[in-house]
Structure formats: C-alpha cells, structure tokens
Amino acid sequence: MRRFEYMLWLLVAVFCLMPCGVSAAETQKDLKIQEVFQRYGKKRNVTMVELSNEMLETYGMTRYKSITIKDDPEALRFTRQCLEADQKGARKIKEVTDDGGIVSAYYQLKGVEADINRFVLFKVSKKGVITLVYIEGDLDSDDLITLLFTKKDL
C-alpha cells in the first residue's frame, strides 16, 4: 500500500510540472469538490493543476485536475465536507480515517456518461498538506492503479 501511495504522489508531483489546459467550468460540474477548486485554486500556498488534452489522451483520461493546499485547517475541514457529500453512492476503493476525519481516500464516483469513469483521490500528509485529485476517463480503477504502479519514467 505504501508503494501505491508513493506512486500516486509521484504522479501528482509530475503533473504539477505540466501545462494547464482544461477549463475550470467544465470540471466535475455536479460535484461538491468543484467548490474546493474554485474557492482555493488561486490562493497563496496552493498549487492547482489541469492537464491539456494532449497529456490526457496519453493516459486515457478526459479530465485531470489536482489541488495541493498547504497549512490551511479551514480548507481541510471544507474539503472533507465536500468529499463526504460526493462519496454518497460512490464505490469506496480505499478510505483511511484518523481521529474521525478522512486522511486518505480513493473513490470511484458514478459516471455522468456510460463509458466515462470518475475518480477522486484525497490525502492529508502528516504535515497537514492536502492533496485532492479528480480524474475522468475511459480507464477503470484497475487501469488507474496500473498507471500509478507502472509509469515510473514520468
């Protein structure tokens, strides 16, 4: 499991270096986590990443958006609230809680389109850094795990 988390964060870190290109208005319209991206995306101590179509096609994705928020307890509270709302009806692939709060989660959400899967990944580091990732695409949860484990040359 540690290797999975390491590869997930490696993937997120690499994507942080990529150019942006997907409109924020198009991303996860029906989800509460959209509010996290809108509210905190342009604030200090925050890194937000959206991938261009060219990058998305490489990984079988139609949408990728991530946000990393440093040292903001209010953002953590708000993000957990949004996750709680969005995970209703979702498939919990992984969820870890500590002191009553989610510290790590991997959900497969109900798709808006039949052949498009949606995933939310969430993690709070021991230092309180929040990472939230939203992915849409024709890949399934096994494909995403395989991608995280095998794309070591990113």
Backbone as CSV, one residue per row, in Angstrom:
resi,resn,N_x,N_y,N_z,CA_x,CA_y,CA_z,C_x,C_y,C_z
1,MET,0.825,-1.191,0.000,0.000,0.000,0.000,0.873,1.260,0.000
2,ARG,2.001,1.223,0.680,2.898,2.385,0.689,3.394,2.684,-0.723
3,ARG,3.645,1.616,-1.490,4.117,1.818,-2.858,3.038,2.508,-3.686
4,PHE,1.778,2.125,-3.495,0.667,2.766,-4.192,0.632,4.251,-3.861
5,GLU,0.707,4.582,-2.578,0.676,5.982,-2.168,1.873,6.737,-2.730
6,TYR,3.045,6.125,-2.695,4.242,6.766,-3.237,4.060,7.057,-4.724
7,MET,3.565,6.085,-5.475,3.386,6.279,-6.910,2.303,7.316,-7.197
8,LEU,1.246,7.335,-6.392,0.190,8.328,-6.560,0.757,9.728,-6.380
9,TRP,1.521,9.922,-5.334,2.074,11.259,-5.065,3.161,11.613,-6.069
10,LEU,3.866,10.626,-6.571,4.845,10.879,-7.625,4.130,11.352,-8.888
11,LEU,3.035,10.696,-9.231,2.248,11.088,-10.392,1.712,12.505,-10.225
12,VAL,1.183,12.810,-9.056,0.669,14.156,-8.789,1.789,15.182,-8.901
13,ALA,2.954,14.881,-8.338,4.084,15.814,-8.390,4.529,16.063,-9.823
14,VAL,4.581,15.015,-10.624,4.984,15.179,-12.024,3.959,16.016,-12.767
15,PHE,2.682,15.760,-12.528,1.646,16.530,-13.202,1.674,17.993,-12.789
16,CYS,2.200,18.290,-11.607,2.317,19.682,-11.168,3.253,20.466,-12.077
17,LEU,4.117,19.794,-12.785,5.067,20.447,-13.680,4.524,20.611,-15.093
18,MET,3.349,20.058,-15.372,2.784,20.083,-16.718,1.969,21.357,-16.937
19,PRO,1.780,21.779,-18.208,0.969,22.958,-18.505,-0.516,22.681,-18.302
20,CYS,-1.269,23.729,-18.052,-2.707,23.613,-17.832,-3.447,23.766,-19.152
21,GLY,-4.736,23.297,-19.190,-5.463,23.456,-20.429,-6.943,23.136,-20.375
22,VAL,-7.475,22.598,-19.326,-8.881,22.248,-19.258,-9.612,23.358,-18.518
23,SER,-10.725,23.781,-19.048,-11.485,24.858,-18.427,-12.023,24.438,-17.074
24,ALA,-11.870,25.308,-16.092,-12.343,25.009,-14.740,-13.855,24.853,-14.711
25,ALA,-14.549,25.564,-15.596,-16.007,25.490,-15.618,-16.496,24.120,-16.066
26,GLU,-15.697,23.381,-16.817,-16.097,22.073,-17.321,-15.884,20.958,-16.308
27,THR,-15.019,21.148,-15.352,-14.583,20.073,-14.479,-15.617,19.752,-13.409
28,GLN,-15.905,18.476,-13.262,-16.761,17.898,-12.225,-17.929,18.793,-11.812
29,LYS,-18.718,19.241,-12.784,-19.790,20.207,-12.560,-20.753,19.826,-11.438
30,ASP,-21.096,18.559,-11.336,-22.119,18.135,-10.389,-21.563,17.759,-9.018
31,LEU,-20.298,17.984,-8.772,-19.670,17.545,-7.526,-19.362,18.708,-6.591
32,LYS,-19.445,18.439,-5.303,-19.104,19.455,-4.297,-17.619,19.787,-4.313
33,ILE,-16.771,18.819,-4.671,-15.333,19.112,-4.660,-14.970,20.215,-5.646
34,GLN,-15.848,20.479,-6.615,-15.612,21.595,-7.529,-15.429,22.882,-6.732
35,GLU,-16.160,23.003,-5.635,-16.069,24.202,-4.800,-14.691,24.346,-4.156
36,VAL,-14.028,23.229,-3.877,-12.669,23.291,-3.328,-11.748,23.935,-4.356
37,PHE,-11.832,23.483,-5.612,-11.002,24.042,-6.677,-11.314,25.523,-6.895
38,GLN,-12.596,25.874,-6.875,-12.994,27.269,-7.092,-12.564,28.170,-5.936
39,ARG,-12.782,27.708,-4.719,-12.517,28.536,-3.540,-11.027,28.723,-3.276
40,TYR,-10.239,27.661,-3.441,-8.838,27.707,-3.019,-7.834,27.729,-4.173
41,GLY,-8.286,27.542,-5.399,-7.388,27.376,-6.539,-6.394,28.490,-6.781
42,LYS,-6.742,29.705,-6.443,-5.858,30.838,-6.721,-5.298,31.468,-5.445
43,LYS,-5.411,30.759,-4.346,-4.920,31.311,-3.074,-3.444,31.013,-2.858
44,ARG,-2.889,31.705,-1.908,-1.493,31.527,-1.521,-1.295,30.135,-0.908
45,ASN,-0.124,29.550,-1.108,0.219,28.212,-0.612,-0.609,27.102,-1.262
46,VAL,-1.094,27.364,-2.469,-1.912,26.391,-3.197,-1.319,26.184,-4.590
47,THR,-1.264,24.913,-5.005,-0.873,24.569,-6.370,-2.038,23.825,-7.002
48,MET,-2.512,24.334,-8.140,-3.600,23.670,-8.846,-3.113,23.302,-10.244
49,VAL,-3.460,22.096,-10.685,-3.004,21.592,-11.981,-4.197,21.091,-12.785
50,GLU,-4.240,21.477,-14.057,-5.184,20.929,-15.021,-4.359,20.506,-16.231
51,LEU,-4.608,19.319,-16.735,-3.824,18.830,-17.872,-4.471,19.176,-19.206
52,SER,-3.628,19.388,-20.202,-4.090,19.656,-21.559,-4.611,18.370,-22.192
53,ASN,-5.369,18.519,-23.268,-5.928,17.347,-23.959,-4.853,16.387,-24.434
54,GLU,-3.721,16.916,-24.891,-2.640,16.059,-25.373,-2.133,15.145,-24.258
55,MET,-1.948,15.696,-23.081,-1.484,14.889,-21.945,-2.558,13.898,-21.508
56,LEU,-3.796,14.333,-21.515,-4.892,13.469,-21.086,-5.000,12.230,-21.961
57,GLU,-4.904,12.409,-23.262,-5.019,11.286,-24.193,-3.939,10.244,-23.948
58,THR,-2.763,10.682,-23.570,-1.656,9.770,-23.286,-2.030,8.771,-22.199
59,TYR,-2.836,9.194,-21.241,-3.172,8.356,-20.094,-4.602,7.829,-20.123
60,GLY,-5.327,8.000,-21.222,-6.696,7.501,-21.310,-7.667,8.289,-20.454
61,MET,-7.346,9.554,-20.229,-8.194,10.408,-19.401,-8.863,11.465,-20.272
62,THR,-10.018,11.918,-19.830,-10.668,13.046,-20.489,-10.578,14.299,-19.627
63,ARG,-10.267,14.137,-18.355,-10.136,15.275,-17.454,-9.231,14.903,-16.288
64,TYR,-8.348,15.831,-15.922,-7.485,15.663,-14.745,-7.343,17.023,-14.089
65,LYS,-7.592,17.049,-12.795,-7.435,18.289,-12.045,-6.969,17.927,-10.648
66,SER,-5.968,18.647,-10.168,-5.497,18.402,-8.803,-5.233,19.725,-8.113
67,ILE,-5.301,19.670,-6.799,-5.007,20.841,-5.984,-4.252,20.376,-4.749
68,THR,-3.228,21.125,-4.399,-2.454,20.867,-3.189,-2.510,22.136,-2.354
69,ILE,-2.950,21.988,-1.111,-3.137,23.135,-0.219,-2.277,22.926,1.016
70,LYS,-1.443,23.913,1.319,-0.545,23.814,2.471,-1.069,24.632,3.640
71,ASP,-1.004,24.038,4.823,-1.209,24.754,6.078,-2.500,25.569,6.114
72,ASP,-3.649,24.896,5.962,-4.932,25.591,5.986,-6.002,24.680,6.599
73,PRO,-6.150,24.734,7.934,-7.131,23.877,8.612,-8.566,24.085,8.123
74,GLU,-8.928,25.310,7.776,-10.274,25.575,7.266,-10.480,24.885,5.920
75,ALA,-9.461,24.904,5.066,-9.551,24.219,3.771,-9.705,22.715,3.976
76,LEU,-9.028,22.172,4.968,-9.146,20.743,5.267,-10.565,20.405,5.702
77,ARG,-11.120,21.208,6.583,-12.489,20.986,7.047,-13.462,21.049,5.864
78,PHE,-13.312,22.065,5.036,-14.199,22.255,3.891,-14.051,21.115,2.878
79,THR,-12.829,20.713,2.599,-12.580,19.625,1.647,-13.197,18.326,2.143
80,ARG,-13.045,18.044,3.424,-13.658,16.827,3.988,-15.176,16.872,3.867
81,GLN,-15.772,18.040,4.088,-17.225,18.190,3.937,-17.645,17.874,2.499
82,CYS,-16.923,18.421,1.545,-17.232,18.195,0.130,-17.062,16.721,-0.238
83,LEU,-15.997,16.110,0.256,-15.773,14.679,-0.001,-16.913,13.840,0.557
84,GLU,-17.350,14.190,1.748,-18.435,13.444,2.387,-19.698,13.498,1.529
85,ALA,-19.991,14.662,0.976,-21.174,14.805,0.123,-21.016,14.010,-1.175
86,ASP,-19.850,14.093,-1.793,-19.638,13.450,-3.092,-19.481,11.937,-3.018
87,GLN,-19.062,11.416,-1.888,-18.828,9.973,-1.810,-20.116,9.175,-1.629
88,LYS,-21.239,9.849,-1.418,-22.515,9.138,-1.317,-22.807,8.472,-2.661
89,GLY,-22.989,7.183,-2.638,-23.244,6.427,-3.857,-21.990,6.044,-4.620
90,ALA,-20.840,6.479,-4.123,-19.571,6.154,-4.786,-19.065,4.803,-4.300
91,ARG,-18.210,4.210,-5.094,-17.528,2.973,-4.694,-16.269,3.374,-3.935
92,LYS,-16.194,2.959,-2.686,-15.008,3.248,-1.883,-13.954,2.205,-2.194
93,ILE,-12.917,2.613,-2.878,-11.823,1.704,-3.167,-10.885,1.673,-1.974
94,LYS,-10.706,2.838,-1.360,-9.872,2.925,-0.164,-10.306,4.151,0.623
95,GLU,-10.359,4.003,1.946,-10.643,5.147,2.808,-9.975,4.909,4.150
96,VAL,-9.182,5.872,4.575,-8.495,5.794,5.860,-8.912,7.003,6.680
97,THR,-9.331,6.754,7.922,-9.684,7.854,8.813,-8.774,7.846,10.032
98,ASP,-8.610,9.026,10.606,-7.825,9.184,11.826,-8.497,10.267,12.653
99,ASP,-8.733,9.989,13.912,-9.427,10.933,14.798,-10.750,11.410,14.200
100,GLY,-11.452,10.522,13.512,-12.762,10.842,12.965,-12.757,11.563,11.630
101,GLY,-11.588,11.889,11.091,-11.515,12.594,9.813,-10.822,11.755,8.758
102,ILE,-11.251,11.897,7.517,-10.624,11.179,6.407,-9.224,11.745,6.188
103,VAL,-8.232,10.858,6.134,-6.853,11.285,5.855,-6.372,10.768,4.501
104,SER,-7.042,9.748,3.977,-6.679,9.208,2.675,-7.909,8.524,2.086
105,ALA,-8.171,8.780,0.802,-9.352,8.189,0.182,-9.150,8.032,-1.316
106,TYR,-9.808,7.019,-1.857,-9.801,6.739,-3.289,-11.207,6.251,-3.609
107,TYR,-11.986,7.075,-4.317,-13.370,6.759,-4.640,-13.564,6.689,-6.146
108,GLN,-14.436,5.767,-6.563,-14.910,5.766,-7.939,-16.341,6.263,-7.888
109,LEU,-16.582,7.398,-8.521,-17.891,8.038,-8.491,-18.762,7.524,-9.625
110,LYS,-20.065,7.723,-9.473,-20.982,7.374,-10.553,-20.648,8.236,-11.757
111,GLY,-20.634,7.608,-12.926,-20.315,8.330,-14.155,-21.503,9.111,-14.682
112,VAL,-21.224,10.232,-15.309,-22.261,11.019,-15.959,-22.578,10.390,-17.309
113,GLU,-21.531,9.907,-17.989,-21.669,9.194,-19.258,-21.358,7.723,-19.007
114,ALA,-21.975,6.854,-19.788,-21.864,5.409,-19.558,-20.428,4.890,-19.598
115,ASP,-19.622,5.362,-20.528,-18.278,4.805,-20.690,-17.176,5.654,-20.055
116,ILE,-17.557,6.658,-19.284,-16.575,7.524,-18.623,-16.638,7.289,-17.116
117,ASN,-15.515,6.876,-16.555,-15.414,6.682,-15.108,-14.843,7.931,-14.463
118,ARG,-15.215,8.149,-13.205,-14.742,9.322,-12.470,-14.140,8.869,-11.144
119,PHE,-13.002,9.463,-10.802,-12.286,9.094,-9.584,-11.913,10.338,-8.792
120,VAL,-11.949,10.187,-7.484,-11.451,11.227,-6.584,-10.430,10.572,-5.679
121,LEU,-9.262,11.198,-5.591,-8.205,10.743,-4.688,-7.916,11.884,-3.723
122,PHE,-7.712,11.542,-2.475,-7.525,12.554,-1.437,-6.500,12.061,-0.435
123,LYS,-5.674,12.981,0.034,-4.675,12.622,1.048,-4.329,13.858,1.857
124,VAL,-4.132,13.640,3.154,-3.598,14.672,4.037,-2.289,14.126,4.575
125,SER,-1.198,14.857,4.339,0.105,14.395,4.822,0.216,14.640,6.323
126,LYS,1.232,14.060,6.919,1.463,14.261,8.357,1.731,15.730,8.674
127,LYS,2.207,16.483,7.688,2.468,17.916,7.873,1.233,18.769,7.582
128,GLY,0.115,18.123,7.268,-1.124,18.853,7.029,-1.321,19.346,5.606
129,VAL,-0.529,18.861,4.667,-0.691,19.250,3.263,-1.826,18.413,2.661
130,ILE,-2.790,19.102,2.080,-3.965,18.466,1.486,-3.719,18.293,-0.009
131,THR,-3.986,17.102,-0.527,-3.948,16.880,-1.971,-5.272,16.252,-2.381
132,LEU,-5.909,16.865,-3.371,-7.176,16.391,-3.904,-7.016,16.263,-5.416
133,VAL,-7.364,15.089,-5.955,-7.215,14.829,-7.389,-8.551,14.339,-7.935
134,TYR,-8.951,14.902,-9.080,-10.151,14.465,-9.782,-9.731,13.975,-11.164
135,ILE,-10.178,12.766,-11.534,-9.826,12.176,-12.828,-11.089,11.623,-13.480
136,GLU,-11.245,11.902,-14.772,-12.306,11.313,-15.596,-11.647,10.618,-16.773
137,GLY,-12.245,9.530,-17.213,-11.722,8.889,-18.410,-12.321,7.521,-18.631
138,ASP,-11.879,6.879,-19.709,-12.387,5.542,-20.003,-11.596,4.470,-19.268
139,LEU,-10.655,4.881,-18.428,-9.910,3.910,-17.633,-10.756,3.490,-16.428
140,ASP,-10.553,2.255,-15.957,-11.250,1.809,-14.753,-10.275,1.857,-13.576
141,SER,-10.746,1.467,-12.406,-9.899,1.584,-11.210,-8.636,0.740,-11.325
142,ASP,-8.739,-0.436,-11.946,-7.544,-1.266,-12.146,-6.548,-0.585,-13.086
143,ASP,-7.077,0.069,-14.133,-6.203,0.808,-15.057,-5.467,1.926,-14.331
144,LEU,-6.180,2.623,-13.471,-5.569,3.734,-12.737,-4.479,3.228,-11.799
145,ILE,-4.752,2.135,-11.111,-3.740,1.552,-10.223,-2.533,1.093,-11.033
146,THR,-2.790,0.454,-12.176,-1.691,0.024,-13.047,-0.877,1.228,-13.509
147,LEU,-1.551,2.288,-13.894,-0.870,3.508,-14.318,0.027,4.041,-13.203
148,LEU,-0.484,4.040,-12.005,0.290,4.557,-10.873,1.496,3.683,-10.559
149,PHE,1.365,2.380,-10.789,2.469,1.471,-10.469,3.487,1.319,-11.592
150,THR,3.076,1.545,-12.847,3.989,1.237,-13.946,4.589,2.448,-14.639
151,LYS,4.042,3.611,-14.501,4.577,4.800,-15.171,5.680,5.421,-14.322
152,LYS,6.780,4.716,-14.216,7.886,5.174,-13.380,8.764,6.195,-14.092
153,ASP,8.644,6.278,-15.406,9.505,7.172,-16.170,8.869,8.535,-16.414
154,LEU,7.867,8.883,-15.645,7.169,10.154,-15.844,8.053,11.319,-15.531
